[in-house]
């Protein structure tokens, strides 16, 4: 099935293929159209399985797509971007998708890794050429107001206030090789994946459980994603390929939640207009304090000032479409009447 609103989605960062992971760092979130992953970080094996990722979790901030797009105003973290499918040249053949409403589903057959192939650049080996298929979610992708689409190059998302993600996997054919991973904005070649088994039901993956070369976890632990979470591009759910057989898949990702550490959210890097709105709210609150001695008339003045701040804050949320929430909606509104100078 095809996405209902293909025009809303954007294109994610293109990665280069090196290393030993069948995971791809290349994707093209074109909005409901299956993207071709010509790149692919490469792997020399399907990896080891660790503890189960299953478990119940209703905590965290819900990240819910609407027709393949997560809007910045839909969550308190400022996460915004396309949710889309992508795959290598072989795996995407015949692959179908459903990104209508809150759905995020793909169905098809991941390619068999043909040893002795001629690697397709920028892949450096056959695992990079036949890396599989995936569902991706860009975390900080501004929208081009002129086209209504996500910009081609998503921005880094500061996930310092997060400790991981939870999500639910459903479907008729959930492959045992399903892998959750994140991509570093500073070095898209490096992906951080989990050694935990991703299975049907609710899964929780912490940044401390994501590492480079996760398939070698039992032999040598990789670098933790905790070291790069201040600048992530996307998260993804990948069907990992293997030699000797193809891998059928038919699965959906839902109830995605960002798990917070309790620290104030940081998020993206844009949203300057929201900061200006917050200043307007602070000025309004001060007007309310000054007018308190003059009675009702002064209080009314303070209310009007606070409303001005709220408007400015909302402008920031819109202007910083894929922002980190540094000036998003509600920042200006924090300096509301009744709190005096506590907002801003």
C-alpha positions in Angstrom: 0.0 0.0 0.0 1.2 3.5 -0.7 1.3 6.5 1.7 -1.7 8.8 1.5 0.2 12.0 1.6 3.4 11.4 -0.2 4.2 15.1 -0.6 4.7 15.7 3.1 7.9 13.6 3.5 11.5 14.6 3.0 14.8 13.0 2.3 17.2 11.8 5.0 21.0 12.0 5.1 22.9 9.9 2.6 25.5 7.8 4.2 28.7 6.0 3.0 29.4 2.4 3.4 32.3 1.1 5.3 32.8 -1.2 8.2 31.0 -4.5 8.8 27.3 -4.0 9.2 24.5 -4.9 6.9 22.7 -1.9 8.2 22.4 1.0 5.7 23.1 4.6 6.5 21.5 5.8 3.3 17.9 6.6 3.0 15.5 8.7 1.0 12.4 9.6 2.9 10.5 10.8 -0.2 7.2 10.5 1.5 5.4 7.2 0.9 7.6 6.1 -1.9 10.0 3.3 -1.3 13.5 4.7 -1.2 16.5 3.0 -2.7 19.4 2.4 -0.4 22.3 2.4 -2.7 24.7 2.9 0.2 25.0 0.6 3.1 27.2 0.3 6.1 28.4 -3.3 5.8 28.6 -6.4 8.0 30.4 -9.7 8.1 27.6 -11.5 9.8 24.1 -11.3 11.1 25.2 -10.6 14.6 24.6 -12.1 18.0 21.4 -12.0 19.9 21.4 -10.7 23.4 18.6 -10.3 25.9 15.1 -9.8 24.7 14.0 -6.3 24.0 10.4 -7.1 25.0 8.7 -5.6 28.0 5.9 -3.2 28.8 6.5 0.5 28.8 3.9 3.2 28.7 6.4 5.9 29.8 8.0 8.5 27.7 6.8 11.1 25.2 4.7 9.7 22.4 6.1 10.3 18.9 3.1 9.7 16.6 3.2 10.1 12.8 0.3 11.3 10.7 0.5 10.1 7.1 4.3 9.5 7.4 5.2 12.8 9.1 5.8 13.6 12.7 5.0 17.3 13.3 7.0 19.4 15.8 3.8 20.5 17.5 2.7 16.9 18.2 5.3 16.3 21.0 7.1 18.3 23.7 10.6 17.3 22.5 10.5 19.1 19.2 11.0 15.9 17.2 9.9 16.4 13.6 10.5 14.5 10.4 9.5 11.9 7.8 8.8 8.3 8.8 9.4 6.2 5.7 10.7 3.0 4.1 13.9 2.4 2.3 16.0 -0.5 1.1 18.8 -1.8 -1.1 18.2 -2.2 -4.8 17.2 -5.8 -4.5 15.3 -5.8 -1.2 13.1 -2.9 -2.3 11.9 -4.7 -5.4 8.3 -5.7 -4.7 8.3 -4.1 -1.3 5.0 -2.5 -0.2 4.3 0.0 2.5 1.5 1.6 4.5 2.1 5.0 6.1 -1.4 6.2 6.1 -2.7 7.7 9.3 -0.5 6.5 12.2 0.6 3.4 10.4 4.2 2.6 9.7 4.4 -0.8 7.9 6.4 -2.5 5.3 6.1 -5.9 3.6 8.5 -7.7 1.2 11.6 -9.9 1.0 15.1 -8.9 2.1 17.8 -9.9 -0.4 20.1 -12.8 0.1 23.7 -11.7 0.5 25.5 -13.0 -2.6 29.1 -13.6 -1.7 31.6 -12.7 -4.4 29.4 -10.0 -5.8 30.7 -6.7 -7.2 30.0 -4.2 -4.5 27.9 -1.2 -5.5 29.6 2.0 -4.4 29.8 3.4 -1.9 29.4 -0.1 -0.3 32.7 -1.9 0.1 31.5 -5.4 0.3 28.5 -7.6 -0.4 26.8 -7.1 2.9 26.8 -3.4 2.1 25.3 -4.0 -1.3 22.6 -6.3 0.0 22.0 -4.7 3.4 18.2 -5.2 3.6 15.2 -3.0 4.2 14.1 -0.7 7.0 11.6 1.9 8.4 13.3 5.1 9.3 12.3 8.2 11.3 14.1 11.5 10.9 14.3 13.4 14.2 15.0 17.0 13.2 13.8 17.7 9.7 12.6 21.2 9.0 9.8 21.6 6.4 10.3 23.7 3.3 7.4 26.2 3.5 7.5 26.7 -0.2 7.0 23.0 -1.1 5.4 21.6 2.1 8.0 18.8 2.0 10.8 18.0 4.5 14.1 19.5 3.6 16.6 17.2 1.9 19.2 17.3 4.7 17.8 16.8 8.2 19.5 18.6 11.1 21.2 17.0 14.1 18.8 16.3 17.0 20.1 16.8 20.5 18.8 13.7 22.5 20.8 14.5 25.6 17.6 14.6 27.6 16.7 11.1 26.5 17.8 7.7 27.7 16.3 5.6 24.9 13.2 4.7 23.0 10.3 2.2 23.4 8.1 1.0 20.5 5.7 -1.8 19.6 6.3 -4.3 16.8 3.4 -6.1 15.2 2.8 -8.0 11.9 2.3 -11.3 10.2 6.0 -11.9 9.6 8.4 -10.3 12.1 11.9 -11.4 11.2 14.2 -12.6 13.9 16.9 -10.4 12.4 15.0 -7.2 13.1 17.4 -4.6 14.4 16.9 -1.2 16.0 19.6 1.5 15.4 20.4 5.2 15.5 22.5 7.3 13.1 25.1 9.9 14.2 24.9 13.2 12.4 28.6 13.9 12.7 29.6 10.6 11.1 26.8 8.9 9.2 29.1 6.1 8.4 28.8 5.0 12.0 25.6 3.4 13.1 24.8 2.4 16.6 22.6 -0.7 16.8 21.4 -2.9 19.6 22.5 -6.4 20.3 19.2 -7.1 22.0 16.6 -9.2 20.2 13.8 -7.1 18.8 10.6 -9.1 18.7 6.8 -8.8 18.5 5.3 -6.7 21.3 6.7 -3.8 23.2 10.5 -3.3 23.1 12.6 -0.9 25.1 16.1 0.0 24.0 18.4 2.4 25.9 21.3 4.4 24.5 23.5 2.3 26.7 22.3 -0.8 24.8 23.2 0.7 21.3 26.8 0.5 20.1 29.0 0.3 17.0 29.3 -3.2 15.5 26.6 -4.6 17.8 26.8 -8.0 16.1 30.2 -8.4 17.8 28.9 -7.6 21.3 29.7 -10.9 22.9 33.3 -10.7 21.6 34.0 -7.0 22.0 31.7 -4.3 23.0 31.5 -1.3 20.6 31.4 2.4 21.3 28.2 3.3 23.1 25.6 5.6 21.6 25.7 7.6 24.8 28.8 9.3 23.3 26.9 10.7 20.3 23.3 11.2 21.4 23.7 14.9 21.4 23.7 14.9 17.6 21.5 12.2 16.0 19.8 12.2 12.6 17.4 9.3 12.7 16.3 6.1 14.3 15.4 3.0 12.3 14.1 -0.6 12.3 16.1 -2.7 9.9 15.7 -6.2 8.5 19.2 -7.5 8.5 20.3 -9.8 5.7 22.4 -12.9 5.6 24.1 -15.2 3.1 22.3 -18.4 1.9 18.7 -17.3 2.1 16.3 -14.4 1.6 14.3 -13.1 4.6 10.6 -12.4 4.2 9.1 -9.6 6.4 5.7 -8.1 7.1 5.8 -5.8 10.2 4.7 -2.5 11.6 6.2 -0.1 14.1 3.8 1.8 16.4 3.6 3.5 19.8 7.1 5.0 19.5 8.0 6.8 22.7 11.1 8.8 23.6 12.2 7.9 27.1 13.4 11.0 29.0 16.1 11.2 31.7 14.2 13.9 33.6 16.4 16.7 32.4 15.0 19.6 30.4 14.6 18.7 26.7 17.2 20.1 24.3 16.3 18.7 20.9 17.1 20.5 17.6 19.1 23.6 16.9 16.6 26.0 15.4 13.7 28.1 16.8 15.2 31.5 17.4 11.8 33.2 16.8 10.4 31.3 19.8 13.1 32.7 22.0 12.0 36.2 21.0 8.4 35.4 21.9 9.5 34.2 25.3 11.1 37.6 25.9 7.8 39.3 25.0 6.1 37.1 27.6 8.6 38.1 30.3 8.0 41.8 29.5 4.2 41.3 29.8 4.6 39.5 33.1 6.6 42.4 34.5 3.8 44.8 33.4 1.4 42.7 35.5 3.7 42.9 38.6 4.0 46.7 38.2 0.3 47.1 37.9 -0.6 45.0 40.9 -0.7 48.0 43.2 -3.2 49.8 41.0 -5.8 47.0 41.3 -7.9 45.5 38.6 -6.7 47.8 35.8 -3.1 46.8 36.4 -3.9 43.1 36.5 -5.6 43.4 33.2 -2.5 45.0 31.8 -0.4 42.0 33.0 -2.8 39.5 31.4 -2.5 41.3 28.1 1.3 41.2 28.3 1.3 37.4 29.1 -0.9 36.8 26.1 1.6 38.6 24.0 4.3 36.3 25.2 2.2 33.2 24.5 1.7 34.4 20.9 5.4 34.9 20.5 6.2 31.4 21.8 3.8 29.8 19.3 5.4 31.7 16.5 8.7 30.2 17.6 7.3 26.7 17.5 6.1 27.2 13.9 9.2 29.0 12.7 11.5 26.3 14.1 9.6 23.5 12.5 12.1 20.8 13.2 13.6 22.4 16.2 14.8 21.2 19.5 12.1 22.9 21.4 14.4 25.7 22.5 11.9 28.2 21.3 8.9 26.1 20.5 5.3 26.7 21.3 4.7 27.2 25.0 8.0 28.8 25.8 6.7 32.3 25.6 3.5 31.1 27.2 5.5 30.0 30.2 5.5 33.7 31.3 1.8 33.6 31.9 -0.3 35.9 34.0 -0.4 35.0 37.7 3.3 33.8 37.8 4.8 37.3 37.6 8.4 37.0 36.4 8.6 33.2 36.6 8.1 32.6 32.9 10.2 33.1 29.9 
